[in-house]
């Protein structure tokens, strides 16, 4: 460990903490506690190290000991809040700890930042916005605070103009920390979901992946943008988008149960939507899965699959797009022919019905995308 080992125990613990060397910090703090079980600094730093190593249960005795020693120490209350949040997902208890800490030190931006996270988890978004606005006032140069501030404020804004403003806020935040992959990917989400600019979104997702290649969320985002860039695949993915929307509505009802009254009043519309979702799933679902499996799967995903099924799978994905697309069409045709035969629908009528259903949705999707692109250009 070099000459730094000769630092006094307290300074060495702080050095490892600032360097974010959590495994070494946990080990050294444990050795310190073995020599002196009442060393407060060792309890404090070992608890943080265990939490960062996702060993929340082991951190519990240290947190409890520190609160017994001094229940009004801000750093101990902050640690306890972090333990409740990330060790056990007990957000109400974390809120209590943060409220106590903020009464002692209301000028600590990190406490307001954690409070905003807690309120978000408790679905108190107005309170969360208040907390993060205060945190950013106290520390406008913190990239993590800026990121959460942008996310919470943009929740109540809609339209292309608001989306462009959100992009500008991301750019300001990135000026503070250019290598923040979460900020980069979040800006990509705005370009993709709000501004209909998948090419720009893909650039940002690839930039975020270059910073953290192991982040599964970035990989999923890149997979999503590859689908959105193609209107055909985007139409086929409609039932998946519809299911996501239905799931988000159910989450909203869980947060605000009174919203169910709206659905009771408009139950016919709800039934119509569910009927459409069922029809779209039957018509578009299998082709979408086959297309994703054979056509638009990127080489990285194909490489992982090839490890299980053989190198031929990776070789297949190196073939020209028209070859893979042809295989997709053959499989879909065979699927529909078999389905029509099973339910007794004349083959010709079945394919005509599917063609009309797809054509209508494809046209609506094309018009909708064109309108959003025009809105984006106007707002820019």
C-alpha positions as YAML, in Angstrom:
chain: A
units: angstrom
residues:
- id: 1
  name: UNK
  ca: [0.00, 0.00, 0.00]
- id: 2
  name: UNK
  ca: [3.06, 2.26, -0.07]
- id: 3
  name: UNK
  ca: [4.04, 5.00, 2.33]
- id: 4
  name: UNK
  ca: [0.44, 5.99, 2.98]
- id: 5
  name: UNK
  ca: [0.22, 3.01, 5.35]
- id: 6
  name: UNK
  ca: [2.21, 5.09, 7.83]
- id: 7
  name: UNK
  ca: [-0.56, 7.69, 8.09]
- id: 8
  name: UNK
  ca: [-2.34, 7.81, 11.47]
- id: 9
  name: UNK
  ca: [-5.39, 5.46, 11.56]
- id: 10
  name: UNK
  ca: [-7.96, 8.26, 11.29]
- id: 11
  name: UNK
  ca: [-6.26, 9.91, 8.32]
- id: 12
  name: UNK
  ca: [-5.75, 6.55, 6.61]
- id: 13
  name: UNK
  ca: [-9.46, 5.74, 6.95]
- id: 14
  name: UNK
  ca: [-10.38, 9.12, 5.46]
- id: 15
  name: UNK
  ca: [-7.85, 8.63, 2.67]
- id: 16
  name: UNK
  ca: [-9.37, 5.28, 1.64]
- id: 17
  name: UNK
  ca: [-12.88, 6.73, 1.91]
- id: 18
  name: UNK
  ca: [-12.08, 9.69, -0.36]
- id: 19
  name: UNK
  ca: [-10.39, 7.33, -2.81]
- id: 20
  name: UNK
  ca: [-13.53, 5.15, -2.80]
- id: 21
  name: UNK
  ca: [-11.46, 2.03, -2.16]
- id: 22
  name: UNK
  ca: [-14.32, 0.35, -0.38]
- id: 23
  name: UNK
  ca: [-12.91, -3.16, -0.03]
- id: 24
  name: UNK
  ca: [-9.65, -1.91, 1.46]
- id: 25
  name: UNK
  ca: [-11.54, 0.53, 3.66]
- id: 26
  name: UNK
  ca: [-13.82, -2.22, 4.98]
- id: 27
  name: UNK
  ca: [-10.85, -4.46, 5.72]
- id: 28
  name: UNK
  ca: [-8.76, -1.77, 7.42]
- id: 29
  name: UNK
  ca: [-11.69, -0.46, 9.47]
- id: 30
  name: UNK
  ca: [-12.42, -4.02, 10.58]
- id: 31
  name: UNK
  ca: [-8.82, -4.45, 11.72]
- id: 32
  name: UNK
  ca: [-9.03, -1.15, 13.59]
- id: 33
  name: UNK
  ca: [-12.21, -2.27, 15.36]
- id: 34
  name: UNK
  ca: [-10.61, -5.57, 16.31]
- id: 35
  name: UNK
  ca: [-8.01, -3.56, 18.23]
- id: 36
  name: UNK
  ca: [-10.53, -1.04, 19.64]
- id: 37
  name: UNK
  ca: [-14.24, -1.97, 19.45]
- id: 38
  name: UNK
  ca: [-15.29, 1.57, 20.44]
- id: 39
  name: UNK
  ca: [-13.42, 3.43, 17.69]
- id: 40
  name: UNK
  ca: [-16.14, 5.74, 16.34]
- id: 41
  name: UNK
  ca: [-14.24, 6.63, 13.16]
- id: 42
  name: UNK
  ca: [-13.74, 2.96, 12.32]
- id: 43
  name: UNK
  ca: [-17.46, 2.24, 12.87]
- id: 44
  name: UNK
  ca: [-18.38, 5.17, 10.65]
- id: 45
  name: UNK
  ca: [-16.07, 4.32, 7.75]
- id: 46
  name: UNK
  ca: [-16.73, 0.57, 7.87]
- id: 47
  name: UNK
  ca: [-20.48, 1.22, 7.71]
- id: 48
  name: UNK
  ca: [-20.06, 3.36, 4.59]
- id: 49
  name: UNK
  ca: [-17.80, 0.78, 2.99]
- id: 50
  name: UNK
  ca: [-20.29, -2.03, 3.66]
- id: 51
  name: UNK
  ca: [-23.14, 0.01, 2.19]
- id: 52
  name: UNK
  ca: [-21.12, 0.80, -0.93]
- id: 53
  name: UNK
  ca: [-20.33, -2.93, -1.20]
- id: 54
  name: UNK
  ca: [-24.09, -3.65, -0.96]
- id: 55
  name: UNK
  ca: [-23.76, -5.43, 2.38]
- id: 56
  name: UNK
  ca: [-26.42, -3.41, 4.18]
- id: 57
  name: UNK
  ca: [-27.22, -5.98, 6.87]
- id: 58
  name: UNK
  ca: [-23.61, -6.00, 8.09]
- id: 59
  name: UNK
  ca: [-23.62, -2.20, 8.25]
- id: 60
  name: UNK
  ca: [-26.61, -2.15, 10.62]
- id: 61
  name: UNK
  ca: [-24.76, -2.70, 13.95]
- id: 62
  name: UNK
  ca: [-22.28, 0.06, 13.10]
- id: 63
  name: UNK
  ca: [-25.05, 2.54, 12.25]
- id: 64
  name: UNK
  ca: [-26.94, 1.71, 15.43]
- id: 65
  name: UNK
  ca: [-23.77, 2.08, 17.51]
- id: 66
  name: UNK
  ca: [-23.04, 5.51, 16.02]
- id: 67
  name: UNK
  ca: [-26.57, 6.78, 16.73]
- id: 68
  name: UNK
  ca: [-26.27, 5.58, 20.32]
- id: 69
  name: UNK
  ca: [-23.00, 7.49, 20.66]
- id: 70
  name: UNK
  ca: [-24.45, 10.73, 19.22]
- id: 71
  name: UNK
  ca: [-27.92, 10.88, 17.69]
- id: 72
  name: UNK
  ca: [-27.48, 14.54, 16.72]
- id: 73
  name: UNK
  ca: [-24.34, 14.18, 14.62]
- id: 74
  name: UNK
  ca: [-25.29, 15.15, 11.05]
- id: 75
  name: UNK
  ca: [-22.86, 12.73, 9.39]
- id: 76
  name: UNK
  ca: [-24.28, 9.84, 11.45]
- id: 77
  name: UNK
  ca: [-27.87, 10.79, 10.57]
- id: 78
  name: UNK
  ca: [-26.92, 11.00, 6.90]
- id: 79
  name: UNK
  ca: [-25.32, 7.58, 7.11]
- id: 80
  name: UNK
  ca: [-28.42, 6.19, 8.81]
- id: 81
  name: UNK
  ca: [-30.65, 7.65, 6.09]
- id: 82
  name: UNK
  ca: [-28.46, 6.08, 3.43]
- id: 83
  name: UNK
  ca: [-28.62, 2.75, 5.28]
- id: 84
  name: UNK
  ca: [-32.42, 2.85, 5.45]
- id: 85
  name: UNK
  ca: [-32.68, 3.84, 1.78]
- id: 86
  name: UNK
  ca: [-30.22, 1.55, 0.07]
- id: 87
  name: UNK
  ca: [-29.80, -1.16, 2.66]
- id: 88
  name: UNK
  ca: [-33.47, -1.85, 3.37]
- id: 89
  name: UNK
  ca: [-35.59, 0.47, 1.17]
- id: 90
  name: UNK
  ca: [-37.21, 1.92, 4.31]
- id: 91
  name: UNK
  ca: [-37.86, 5.37, 2.92]
- id: 92
  name: UNK
  ca: [-40.13, 6.63, 5.71]
- id: 93
  name: UNK
  ca: [-37.37, 5.98, 8.27]
- id: 94
  name: UNK
  ca: [-34.83, 7.60, 5.96]
- id: 95
  name: UNK
  ca: [-37.06, 10.67, 5.75]
- id: 96
  name: UNK
  ca: [-37.13, 10.90, 9.56]
- id: 97
  name: UNK
  ca: [-33.32, 10.80, 9.74]
- id: 98
  name: UNK
  ca: [-32.97, 13.46, 7.06]
- id: 99
  name: UNK
  ca: [-35.53, 15.74, 8.69]
- id: 100
  name: UNK
  ca: [-33.52, 15.58, 11.93]
- id: 101
  name: UNK
  ca: [-30.27, 16.26, 10.08]
- id: 102
  name: UNK
  ca: [-31.73, 19.21, 8.16]
- id: 103
  name: UNK
  ca: [-32.91, 20.82, 11.39]
- id: 104
  name: UNK
  ca: [-29.30, 20.79, 12.55]
- id: 105
  name: UNK
  ca: [-27.68, 21.77, 9.22]
- id: 106
  name: UNK
  ca: [-30.18, 23.21, 6.72]
- id: 107
  name: UNK
  ca: [-27.36, 24.42, 4.45]
- id: 108
  name: UNK
  ca: [-26.08, 20.95, 3.54]
- id: 109
  name: UNK
  ca: [-26.92, 20.39, -0.15]
- id: 110
  name: UNK
  ca: [-26.28, 16.63, 0.04]
- id: 111
  name: UNK
  ca: [-29.00, 16.26, 2.68]
- id: 112
  name: UNK
  ca: [-31.53, 18.03, 0.46]
- id: 113
  name: UNK
  ca: [-30.43, 15.83, -2.44]
- id: 114
  name: UNK
  ca: [-31.04, 12.65, -0.43]
- id: 115
  name: UNK
  ca: [-34.35, 14.07, 0.78]
- id: 116
  name: UNK
  ca: [-35.40, 14.59, -2.85]
- id: 117
  name: UNK
  ca: [-34.59, 10.95, -3.62]
- id: 118
  name: UNK
  ca: [-36.60, 9.77, -0.62]
- id: 119
  name: UNK
  ca: [-39.63, 11.89, -1.52]
- id: 120
  name: UNK
  ca: [-39.46, 10.57, -5.09]
- id: 121
  name: UNK
  ca: [-39.49, 6.99, -3.82]
- id: 122
  name: UNK
  ca: [-42.49, 7.87, -1.64]
- id: 123
  name: UNK
  ca: [-44.20, 9.36, -4.74]
- id: 124
  name: UNK
  ca: [-44.29, 12.83, -3.18]
- id: 125
  name: UNK
  ca: [-43.08, 14.58, -6.32]
- id: 126
  name: UNK
  ca: [-43.98, 18.13, -5.30]
- id: 127
  name: UNK
  ca: [-41.97, 17.75, -2.09]
- id: 128
  name: UNK
  ca: [-39.15, 16.13, -4.08]
- id: 129
  name: UNK
  ca: [-39.01, 19.10, -6.45]
- id: 130
  name: UNK
  ca: [-38.86, 21.49, -3.50]
- id: 131
  name: UNK
  ca: [-35.94, 19.54, -1.99]
- id: 132
  name: UNK
  ca: [-33.92, 19.30, -5.20]
- id: 133
  name: UNK
  ca: [-34.44, 22.99, -6.04]
- id: 134
  name: UNK
  ca: [-33.07, 23.85, -2.62]
- id: 135
  name: UNK
  ca: [-30.13, 21.45, -3.12]
- id: 136
  name: UNK
  ca: [-29.24, 23.06, -6.44]
- id: 137
  name: UNK
  ca: [-29.44, 26.54, -4.95]
- id: 138
  name: UNK
  ca: [-26.90, 25.46, -2.33]
- id: 139
  name: UNK
  ca: [-24.62, 23.57, -4.73]
- id: 140
  name: UNK
  ca: [-25.23, 24.51, -8.38]
- id: 141
  name: UNK
  ca: [-21.99, 22.83, -9.51]
- id: 142
  name: UNK
  ca: [-22.85, 19.28, -8.43]
- id: 143
  name: UNK
  ca: [-23.64, 17.13, -11.49]
- id: 144
  name: UNK
  ca: [-25.70, 14.54, -9.60]
- id: 145
  name: UNK
  ca: [-27.88, 17.24, -8.06]
- id: 146
  name: UNK
  ca: [-28.27, 18.87, -11.48]
- id: 147
  name: UNK
  ca: [-29.28, 15.52, -13.01]
- id: 148
  name: UNK
  ca: [-32.01, 14.85, -10.45]
- id: 149
  name: UNK
  ca: [-33.19, 18.46, -10.68]
- id: 150
  name: UNK
  ca: [-33.59, 18.14, -14.47]
- id: 151
  name: UNK
  ca: [-35.41, 14.81, -14.12]
- id: 152
  name: UNK
  ca: [-37.91, 16.05, -11.53]
- id: 153
  name: UNK
  ca: [-38.61, 19.43, -13.13]
- id: 154
  name: UNK
  ca: [-39.06, 17.93, -16.61]
- id: 155
  name: UNK
  ca: [-41.74, 15.56, -15.27]
- id: 156
  name: UNK
  ca: [-44.25, 18.39, -15.19]
- id: 157
  name: UNK
  ca: [-43.29, 19.79, -18.62]
- id: 158
  name: UNK
  ca: [-44.53, 18.57, -21.99]
- id: 159
  name: UNK
  ca: [-44.00, 19.49, -25.61]
- id: 160
  name: UNK
  ca: [-41.01, 20.04, -27.85]
- id: 161
  name: UNK
  ca: [-40.13, 23.46, -26.40]
- id: 162
  name: UNK
  ca: [-39.88, 22.02, -22.92]
- id: 163
  name: UNK
  ca: [-37.82, 19.10, -24.29]
- id: 164
  name: UNK
  ca: [-35.32, 21.48, -25.92]
- id: 165
  name: UNK
  ca: [-35.05, 23.36, -22.63]
- id: 166
  name: UNK
  ca: [-34.35, 20.04, -20.91]
- id: 167
  name: UNK
  ca: [-31.57, 19.37, -23.42]
- id: 168
  name: UNK
  ca: [-30.01, 22.75, -22.60]
- id: 169
  name: UNK
  ca: [-30.14, 21.90, -18.89]
- id: 170
  name: UNK
  ca: [-28.40, 18.60, -19.59]
- id: 171
  name: UNK
  ca: [-25.68, 20.42, -21.52]
- id: 172
  name: UNK
  ca: [-25.11, 22.78, -18.58]
- id: 173
  name: UNK
  ca: [-24.91, 19.84, -16.19]
- id: 174
  name: UNK
  ca: [-22.49, 17.99, -18.48]
- id: 175
  name: UNK
  ca: [-20.23, 21.03, -18.48]
- id: 176
  name: UNK
  ca: [-19.75, 20.31, -14.77]
- id: 177
  name: UNK
  ca: [-18.95, 16.62, -15.32]
- id: 178
  name: UNK
  ca: [-18.41, 15.70, -19.00]
- id: 179
  name: UNK
  ca: [-17.90, 11.97, -18.28]
- id: 180
  name: UNK
  ca: [-21.15, 11.45, -16.38]
- id: 181
  name: UNK
  ca: [-22.64, 8.56, -18.39]
- id: 182
  name: UNK
  ca: [-26.02, 8.81, -16.64]
- id: 183
  name: UNK
  ca: [-26.40, 12.43, -17.74]
- id: 184
  name: UNK
  ca: [-25.37, 11.58, -21.29]
- id: 185
  name: UNK
  ca: [-27.85, 8.70, -21.50]
- id: 186
  name: UNK
  ca: [-30.59, 10.83, -19.96]
- id: 187
  name: UNK
  ca: [-30.09, 13.47, -22.65]
- id: 188
  name: UNK
  ca: [-30.32, 10.67, -25.20]
- id: 189
  name: UNK
  ca: [-33.72, 9.74, -23.72]
- id: 190
  name: UNK
  ca: [-34.97, 13.27, -24.37]
- id: 191
  name: UNK
  ca: [-33.81, 13.18, -27.99]
- id: 192
  name: UNK
  ca: [-35.40, 9.76, -28.50]
- id: 193
  name: UNK
  ca: [-38.69, 10.00, -26.60]
- id: 194
  name: UNK
  ca: [-39.51, 13.71, -26.84]
- id: 195
  name: UNK
  ca: [-37.79, 15.08, -29.94]
- id: 196
  name: UNK
  ca: [-37.99, 12.17, -32.40]
- id: 197
  name: UNK
  ca: [-34.25, 12.33, -33.10]
- id: 198
  name: UNK
  ca: [-33.10, 8.70, -32.79]
- id: 199
  name: UNK
  ca: [-29.83, 9.31, -34.67]
- id: 200
  name: UNK
  ca: [-28.68, 11.86, -32.09]
- id: 201
  name: UNK
  ca: [-29.94, 9.60, -29.27]
- id: 202
  name: UNK
  ca: [-27.90, 6.69, -30.62]
- id: 203
  name: UNK
  ca: [-24.74, 8.82, -30.63]
- id: 204
  name: UNK
  ca: [-25.29, 9.69, -26.97]
- id: 205
  name: UNK
  ca: [-26.09, 6.11, -25.94]
- id: 206
  name: UNK
  ca: [-22.92, 4.86, -27.61]
- id: 207
  name: UNK
  ca: [-20.97, 7.61, -25.85]
- id: 208
  name: UNK
  ca: [-22.45, 6.53, -22.49]
- id: 209
  name: UNK
  ca: [-21.62, 2.89, -23.24]
- id: 210
  name: UNK
  ca: [-18.04, 3.83, -24.08]
- id: 211
  name: UNK
  ca: [-17.73, 5.29, -20.57]
- id: 212
  name: UNK
  ca: [-19.43, 2.32, -18.85]
- id: 213
  name: UNK
  ca: [-19.67, -0.70, -21.21]
- id: 214
  name: UNK
  ca: [-21.16, -2.92, -18.47]
- id: 215
  name: UNK
  ca: [-24.25, -0.76, -17.80]
- id: 216
  name: UNK
  ca: [-27.27, -2.86, -18.81]
- id: 217
  name: UNK
  ca: [-29.55, 0.20, -18.95]
- id: 218
  name: UNK
  ca: [-27.34, 1.80, -21.60]
- id: 219
  name: UNK
  ca: [-27.36, -1.44, -23.59]
- id: 220
  name: UNK
  ca: [-31.16, -1.59, -23.42]
- id: 221
  name: UNK
  ca: [-31.40, 2.02, -24.54]
- id: 222
  name: UNK
  ca: [-29.25, 1.29, -27.58]
- id: 223
  name: UNK
  ca: [-31.47, -1.69, -28.42]
- id: 224
  name: UNK
  ca: [-34.53, 0.56, -28.11]
- id: 225
  name: UNK
  ca: [-33.15, 3.24, -30.42]
- id: 226
  name: UNK
  ca: [-32.28, 0.65, -33.05]
- id: 227
  name: UNK
  ca: [-35.95, -0.30, -33.17]
- id: 228
  name: UNK
  ca: [-37.23, 3.27, -33.18]
- id: 229
  name: UNK
  ca: [-35.08, 4.23, -36.14]
- id: 230
  name: UNK
  ca: [-37.05, 1.84, -38.36]
- id: 231
  name: UNK
  ca: [-40.75, 2.67, -38.86]
- id: 232
  name: UNK
  ca: [-41.60, -0.94, -39.74]
- id: 233
  name: UNK
  ca: [-40.16, -2.36, -36.53]
- id: 234
  name: UNK
  ca: [-41.60, 0.53, -34.57]
- id: 235
  name: UNK
  ca: [-45.09, -0.35, -35.80]
- id: 236
  name: UNK
  ca: [-44.56, -4.00, -34.92]
- id: 237
  name: UNK
  ca: [-43.57, -2.95, -31.39]
- id: 238
  name: UNK
  ca: [-46.88, -1.15, -30.76]
- id: 239
  name: UNK
  ca: [-48.31, -3.84, -28.44]
- id: 240
  name: UNK
  ca: [-45.19, -3.68, -26.27]
- id: 241
  name: UNK
  ca: [-45.54, 0.11, -26.04]
- id: 242
  name: UNK
  ca: [-49.23, -0.33, -25.24]
- id: 243
  name: UNK
  ca: [-48.47, -2.83, -22.49]
- id: 244
  name: UNK
  ca: [-45.91, -0.45, -21.00]
- id: 245
  name: UNK
  ca: [-48.50, 2.33, -21.01]
- id: 246
  name: UNK
  ca: [-51.05, 0.08, -19.27]
- id: 247
  name: UNK
  ca: [-48.45, -0.88, -16.66]
- id: 248
  name: UNK
  ca: [-47.65, 2.78, -15.98]
- id: 249
  name: UNK
  ca: [-51.37, 3.52, -15.57]
- id: 250
  name: UNK
  ca: [-51.62, 0.73, -12.99]
- id: 251
  name: UNK
  ca: [-48.64, 2.21, -11.14]
- id: 252
  name: UNK
  ca: [-50.35, 5.61, -11.15]
- id: 253
  name: UNK
  ca: [-53.51, 4.05, -9.68]
- id: 254
  name: UNK
  ca: [-51.42, 2.36, -6.98]
- id: 255
  name: UNK
  ca: [-49.98, 5.78, -6.08]
- id: 256
  name: UNK
  ca: [-53.32, 7.63, -6.35]
- id: 257
  name: UNK
  ca: [-56.17, 5.10, -5.93]
- id: 258
  name: UNK
  ca: [-58.83, 7.74, -6.63]
- id: 259
  name: UNK
  ca: [-57.79, 7.67, -10.31]
- id: 260
  name: UNK
  ca: [-59.70, 4.40, -10.66]
- id: 261
  name: UNK
  ca: [-62.90, 6.49, -10.65]
- id: 262
  name: UNK
  ca: [-61.88, 7.88, -14.05]
- id: 263
  name: UNK
  ca: [-61.69, 4.37, -15.42]
- id: 264
  name: UNK
  ca: [-65.03, 3.39, -13.92]
- id: 265
  name: UNK
  ca: [-66.63, 6.36, -15.68]
- id: 266
  name: UNK
  ca: [-64.98, 5.58, -18.99]
- id: 267
  name: UNK
  ca: [-64.98, 1.79, -18.71]
- id: 268
  name: UNK
  ca: [-66.13, 1.40, -22.33]
- id: 269
  name: UNK
  ca: [-63.01, 3.21, -23.51]
- id: 270
  name: UNK
  ca: [-60.90, 1.03, -21.23]
- id: 271
  name: UNK
  ca: [-62.48, -2.12, -22.69]
- id: 272
  name: UNK
  ca: [-61.92, -0.81, -26.21]
- id: 273
  name: UNK
  ca: [-58.26, -0.13, -25.44]
- id: 274
  name: UNK
  ca: [-57.80, -3.61, -23.95]
- id: 275
  name: UNK
  ca: [-59.48, -5.17, -27.00]
- id: 276
  name: UNK
  ca: [-57.12, -3.24, -29.28]
- id: 277
  name: UNK
  ca: [-54.12, -4.26, -27.16]
- id: 278
  name: UNK
  ca: [-55.14, -7.92, -27.40]
- id: 279
  name: UNK
  ca: [-55.60, -7.70, -31.18]
- id: 280
  name: UNK
  ca: [-52.31, -5.84, -31.67]
- id: 281
  name: UNK
  ca: [-50.49, -8.38, -29.50]
- id: 282
  name: UNK
  ca: [-51.84, -11.29, -31.57]
- id: 283
  name: UNK
  ca: [-51.09, -9.57, -34.90]
- id: 284
  name: UNK
  ca: [-47.85, -7.71, -34.16]
- id: 285
  name: UNK
  ca: [-46.38, -9.63, -31.23]
- id: 286
  name: UNK
  ca: [-44.97, -12.72, -33.00]
- id: 287
  name: UNK
  ca: [-43.54, -10.77, -35.97]
- id: 288
  name: UNK
  ca: [-41.94, -8.27, -33.57]
- id: 289
  name: UNK
  ca: [-40.26, -11.04, -31.58]
- id: 290
  name: UNK
  ca: [-39.11, -12.84, -34.73]
- id: 291
  name: UNK
  ca: [-37.80, -9.61, -36.25]
- id: 292
  name: UNK
  ca: [-35.91, -8.76, -33.07]
- id: 293
  name: UNK
  ca: [-34.54, -12.30, -32.95]
- id: 294
  name: UNK
  ca: [-33.44, -12.53, -36.57]
- id: 295
  name: UNK
  ca: [-33.10, -9.09, -38.08]
- id: 296
  name: UNK
  ca: [-32.33, -6.19, -35.76]
- id: 297
  name: UNK
  ca: [-30.38, -8.05, -33.10]
- id: 298
  name: UNK
  ca: [-27.02, -6.29, -32.91]
- id: 299
  name: UNK
  ca: [-23.77, -8.23, -33.14]
- id: 300
  name: UNK
  ca: [-23.03, -7.87, -29.44]
- id: 301
  name: UNK
  ca: [-26.27, -9.66, -28.48]
- id: 302
  name: UNK
  ca: [-25.74, -12.21, -31.26]
- id: 303
  name: UNK
  ca: [-22.23, -12.88, -29.93]
- id: 304
  name: UNK
  ca: [-23.56, -13.63, -26.45]
- id: 305
  name: UNK
  ca: [-26.17, -15.99, -27.88]
- id: 306
  name: UNK
  ca: [-23.58, -17.66, -30.11]
- id: 307
  name: UNK
  ca: [-21.68, -18.73, -27.00]
- id: 308
  name: UNK
  ca: [-24.70, -20.88, -26.07]
- id: 309
  name: UNK
  ca: [-26.00, -22.14, -29.43]
- id: 310
  name: UNK
  ca: [-22.83, -22.10, -31.55]
- id: 311
  name: UNK
  ca: [-20.85, -19.82, -33.83]
- id: 312
  name: UNK
  ca: [-23.34, -20.28, -36.68]
- id: 313
  name: UNK
  ca: [-25.65, -17.80, -34.94]
- id: 314
  name: UNK
  ca: [-23.03, -15.06, -35.08]
- id: 315
  name: UNK
  ca: [-22.26, -15.96, -38.71]
- id: 316
  name: UNK
  ca: [-25.96, -15.60, -39.51]
- id: 317
  name: UNK
  ca: [-26.02, -12.05, -38.11]
- id: 318
  name: UNK
  ca: [-23.10, -11.11, -40.34]
- id: 319
  name: UNK
  ca: [-25.19, -11.88, -43.42]
- id: 320
  name: UNK
  ca: [-26.72, -9.00, -45.42]
- id: 321
  name: UNK
  ca: [-29.88, -7.46, -44.01]
- id: 322
  name: UNK
  ca: [-32.03, -8.64, -46.96]
- id: 323
  name: UNK
  ca: [-31.09, -12.27, -46.22]
- id: 324
  name: UNK
  ca: [-32.07, -11.99, -42.56]
- id: 325
  name: UNK
  ca: [-35.22, -10.07, -43.47]
- id: 326
  name: UNK
  ca: [-36.15, -12.81, -45.94]
- id: 327
  name: UNK
  ca: [-35.79, -15.44, -43.22]
- id: 328
  name: UNK
  ca: [-37.99, -13.29, -40.99]
- id: 329
  name: UNK
  ca: [-40.71, -13.04, -43.66]
- id: 330
  name: UNK
  ca: [-40.64, -16.81, -44.26]
- id: 331
  name: UNK
  ca: [-41.01, -17.57, -40.56]
- id: 332
  name: UNK
  ca: [-43.85, -15.05, -40.12]
- id: 333
  name: UNK
  ca: [-45.67, -16.42, -43.18]
- id: 334
  name: UNK
  ca: [-45.38, -19.96, -41.83]
- id: 335
  name: UNK
  ca: [-46.62, -18.79, -38.43]
- id: 336
  name: UNK
  ca: [-49.70, -17.06, -39.85]
- id: 337
  name: UNK
  ca: [-50.49, -19.92, -42.22]
- id: 338
  name: UNK
  ca: [-50.41, -22.35, -39.31]
- id: 339
  name: UNK
  ca: [-52.55, -20.05, -37.15]
- id: 340
  name: UNK
  ca: [-55.18, -19.58, -39.88]
- id: 341
  name: UNK
  ca: [-55.32, -23.33, -40.44]
- id: 342
  name: UNK
  ca: [-55.71, -23.95, -36.71]
- id: 343
  name: UNK
  ca: [-58.66, -21.52, -36.22]
- id: 344
  name: UNK
  ca: [-60.30, -22.24, -39.58]
- id: 345
  name: UNK
  ca: [-59.82, -18.85, -41.26]
- id: 346
  name: UNK
  ca: [-59.35, -18.91, -45.06]
- id: 347
  name: UNK
  ca: [-55.69, -18.17, -45.76]
- id: 348
  name: UNK
  ca: [-56.37, -15.38, -48.27]
- id: 349
  name: UNK
  ca: [-58.85, -13.56, -46.03]
- id: 350
  name: UNK
  ca: [-56.52, -13.89, -43.06]
- id: 351
  name: UNK
  ca: [-53.55, -12.32, -44.83]
- id: 352
  name: UNK
  ca: [-55.75, -9.54, -46.25]
- id: 353
  name: UNK
  ca: [-57.07, -8.74, -42.75]
- id: 354
  name: UNK
  ca: [-53.56, -8.65, -41.30]
- id: 355
  name: UNK
  ca: [-52.39, -6.46, -44.19]
- id: 356
  name: UNK
  ca: [-55.18, -3.94, -43.62]
- id: 357
  name: UNK
  ca: [-54.60, -3.93, -39.83]
- id: 358
  name: UNK
  ca: [-50.88, -3.37, -40.28]
- id: 359
  name: UNK
  ca: [-51.33, -0.78, -43.04]
- id: 360
  name: UNK
  ca: [-53.65, 1.38, -40.95]
- id: 361
  name: UNK
  ca: [-51.29, 1.34, -37.96]
- id: 362
  name: UNK
  ca: [-48.23, 1.95, -40.16]
- id: 363
  name: UNK
  ca: [-49.90, 5.00, -41.72]
- id: 364
  name: UNK
  ca: [-50.96, 6.40, -38.33]
- id: 365
  name: UNK
  ca: [-47.43, 5.85, -36.98]
- id: 366
  name: UNK
  ca: [-45.87, 7.60, -40.00]
- id: 367
  name: UNK
  ca: [-48.17, 10.62, -39.64]
- id: 368
  name: UNK
  ca: [-47.57, 10.82, -35.90]
- id: 369
  name: UNK
  ca: [-43.78, 10.68, -36.29]
- id: 370
  name: UNK
  ca: [-43.85, 13.32, -39.04]
- id: 371
  name: UNK
  ca: [-45.97, 15.65, -36.88]
- id: 372
  name: UNK
  ca: [-43.61, 15.28, -33.92]
- id: 373
  name: UNK
  ca: [-40.57, 15.93, -36.11]
- id: 374
  name: UNK
  ca: [-42.19, 19.09, -37.46]
- id: 375
  name: UNK
  ca: [-42.98, 20.21, -33.92]
- id: 376
  name: UNK
  ca: [-39.37, 19.56, -32.94]
- id: 377
  name: UNK
  ca: [-38.05, 21.66, -35.84]
- id: 378
  name: UNK
  ca: [-40.43, 24.49, -35.04]
- id: 379
  name: UNK
  ca: [-39.53, 24.49, -31.36]
- id: 380
  name: UNK
  ca: [-35.79, 24.37, -32.06]
...
